[in-house]
Amino acid sequence: MVLRETEIRALRAVVDRLARRFPDQPRSVIEDVVAYEHSLFAECRVRDYIAILVERAAKLRLAAPPVLSPQVDAASAPGGSPVNA
């Protein structure tokens, strides 16, 4: 897929806005999230609103609390319920 220059500029602006909104997140993480969300629209033919949709989805993803990794036992996680207490 070849991106139009306007779409590239719009995605750069999305990264800039999200970097200001989430200063605690490394820019590389924000760029990765935007790239992932953008990839979900790869097959769309109408490209006019892609940047807006990507920004909305990336904002939700960045604002979401981190998910516990599968290696973490729920009983040992903060707020987990101990089984044998």
KEKE-3310 file (N, C-alpha, C; in steps of 0.2 Angstrom, whole numbers, plus 5000, padded with zeros to 4 digits):
npx = (5004:5003:5006:4997:5004:4997:4991:5002:5007:4996:4996:5008:5005:4996:5004:5012:5002:4997:5009:5010:4999:5001:5013:5021:5023:5034:5040:5042:5034:5021:5022:5023:5010:5002:5006:5002:4987:4985:4988:4977:4968:4973:4967:4957:4948:4943:4951:4951:4947:4955:4966:4959:4952:4962:4969:4959:4957:4970:4972:4963:4969:4981:4977:4972:4972:4987:4988:4989:5002:5002:5011:5010:5004:4987:4985:4996:4997:4994:4980:4975:4967:4971:4973:4975:4973)
npy = (4994:5011:5026:5041:5058:5067:5059:5053:5065:5068:5057:5059:5070:5065:5057:5067:5074:5064:5062:5073:5072:5061:5061:5053:5041:5033:5040:5031:5020:5026:5029:5015:5011:5019:5015:5001:5003:5010:5000:4992:4997:4995:4989:4997:5007:5020:5034:5045:5048:5040:5044:5051:5040:5032:5039:5040:5027:5024:5033:5027:5015:5019:5025:5015:5004:4995:4978:4963:4952:4935:4927:4932:4927:4928:4928:4933:4946:4964:4967:4955:4939:4930:4912:4903:4910)
npz = (5000:4996:5003:5003:5003:5011:5020:5027:5033:5041:5050:5056:5063:5071:5080:5086:5093:5102:5109:5116:5124:5131:5139:5147:5141:5130:5115:5105:5108:5106:5092:5088:5092:5085:5072:5072:5074:5062:5053:5053:5045:5032:5020:5017:5005:5005:5011:5018:5031:5039:5048:5058:5064:5067:5077:5087:5091:5095:5105:5115:5117:5122:5134:5141:5155:5160:5155:5164:5162:5155:5163:5176:5192:5197:5211:5216:5211:5212:5221:5219:5223:5237:5237:5247:5260)
capx = (5000:5007:5002:4998:5008:4993:4990:5008:5007:4991:4998:5014:5002:4993:5009:5013:4996:4997:5015:5008:4993:5003:5020:5024:5024:5040:5037:5043:5028:5016:5023:5021:5003:4999:5007:4997:4981:4984:4988:4971:4964:4977:4963:4951:4949:4942:4957:4950:4946:4959:4970:4955:4950:4968:4970:4954:4959:4977:4971:4960:4974:4986:4974:4969:4977:4991:4985:4993:5005:5000:5015:5009:4999:4982:4985:5002:4996:4991:4972:4973:4964:4975:4969:4975:4974)
capy = (5000:5017:5031:5048:5062:5070:5054:5053:5071:5067:5052:5062:5075:5061:5055:5073:5076:5059:5062:5079:5070:5055:5063:5048:5036:5035:5042:5025:5017:5030:5027:5008:5010:5022:5011:4996:5005:5011:4994:4988:5000:4994:4987:5002:5011:5027:5035:5052:5048:5035:5047:5052:5034:5029:5043:5038:5020:5024:5036:5023:5010:5022:5027:5009:5002:4989:4971:4958:4947:4929:4924:4934:4924:4933:4929:4938:4952:4968:4967:4948:4936:4924:4906:4900:4915)
capz = (5000:4995:5007:5000:5007:5016:5025:5031:5037:5046:5055:5060:5067:5077:5084:5089:5098:5107:5113:5121:5128:5135:5140:5151:5136:5125:5108:5101:5109:5103:5085:5087:5093:5079:5066:5073:5072:5055:5049:5053:5039:5026:5015:5016:4999:5006:5015:5020:5039:5043:5053:5064:5067:5070:5083:5092:5093:5098:5112:5119:5118:5127:5140:5145:5160:5157:5156:5167:5158:5157:5168:5183:5195:5199:5218:5218:5208:5217:5221:5218:5229:5239:5237:5254:5265)
cpx = (5004:5003:5003:5001:5004:4991:4996:5008:5002:4993:5004:5011:4998:4998:5011:5008:4996:5003:5014:5003:4996:5011:5024:5026:5030:5037:5037:5036:5022:5016:5021:5013:4999:5000:5003:4990:4980:4984:4982:4966:4968:4972:4957:4953:4948:4947:4956:4950:4950:4963:4965:4953:4956:4969:4965:4956:4966:4976:4968:4965:4979:4984:4972:4974:4981:4987:4990:4996:5003:5005:5014:5003:4994:4983:4991:5001:4993:4983:4970:4970:4968:4970:4969:4976:4969)
cpy = (5006:5022:5038:5053:5066:5065:5053:5059:5070:5062:5055:5067:5071:5059:5061:5075:5071:5060:5068:5076:5065:5056:5057:5042:5038:5036:5035:5021:5020:5028:5020:5007:5013:5018:5004:4997:5006:5005:4990:4991:4999:4993:4992:5006:5018:5029:5042:5053:5044:5038:5048:5045:5031:5033:5041:5032:5020:5027:5031:5017:5013:5023:5021:5007:4996:4982:4967:4953:4940:4925:4926:4930:4929:4933:4933:4945:4957:4968:4960:4945:4930:4918:4903:4904:4914)
cpz = (5000:4998:5003:5005:5012:5021:5030:5035:5042:5051:5059:5065:5073:5082:5089:5095:5103:5111:5118:5126:5133:5136:5144:5147:5131:5118:5104:5102:5106:5095:5084:5087:5087:5072:5066:5071:5065:5051:5048:5047:5032:5020:5013:5010:5001:5012:5019:5028:5042:5048:5059:5067:5070:5077:5089:5095:5097:5105:5117:5121:5123:5134:5144:5150:5158:5159:5159:5162:5160:5162:5175:5186:5198:5207:5220:5215:5213:5216:5220:5224:5231:5239:5244:5259:5270)
residu = (MET:VAL:LEU:ARG:GLU:THR:GLU:ILE:ARG:ALA:LEU:ARG:ALA:VAL:VAL:ASP:ARG:LEU:ALA:ARG:ARG:PHE:PRO:ASP:GLN:PRO:ARG:SER:VAL:ILE:GLU:ASP:VAL:VAL:ALA:TYR:GLU:HIS:SER:LEU:PHE:ALA:GLU:CYS:ARG:VAL:ARG:ASP:TYR:ILE:ALA:ILE:LEU:VAL:GLU:ARG:ALA:ALA:LYS:LEU:ARG:LEU:ALA:ALA:PRO:PRO:VAL:LEU:SER:PRO:GLN:VAL:ASP:ALA:ALA:SER:ALA:PRO:GLY:GLY:SER:PRO:VAL:ASN:ALA)
# end
